[in-house]
Amino acid sequence: MEPTQRTRPLVAWTRGLEEASALDGPVRAMEPTIQQIFGQGARGSMLRGDWLGHALHPSLTDLVLGTWTSATILDLFGGAESSRPAQRLIATGLLAAGPTAWTGWAEWSAAGARDKRVGLVHAVTNGLAISMYAASWLARRRGRQGSGTGLALAGAAVSAAGGYLGGHLALARKVGSHDARFDQTS
């Protein structure tokens, strides 16, 4: 690194997560269960996307985040008549969140220690975002559109943090199943 180049705070924070040995206890506690449920055999192979040739998780995150982003756009710019469609979009994202998390846990089960630390924080952050969106859906169902919108906006902020960590794992750390033939150069 050049002397004039400083580490960006978000990069330093993320590197700190990679090195946070305090996360090893929770990782070790969860590993056997996650491995058994999501990481082994045909189920693990299917959830990791081995049949597809690359990780399934990123494609599913696009569905969840896309529906929630669309709901936010309707909330902000669609007017009162958009509240029901926004609620349906949030519900769609919530329904897709389960399979998306399962595929993420399958990838996590095959990751290295540094990546499992970041992956755990990624999962907890996304769990918080899912909870906020679920509360938003419930508020809307009870006719509290303003509260529902506020909760969805908070969920969007939290899911952005989770998305950053997921992007870090996929792009910077290269976590994700893929066919070995993609590693071949021509």
Disulfide bonds with the S-S distance in Angstrom:
none
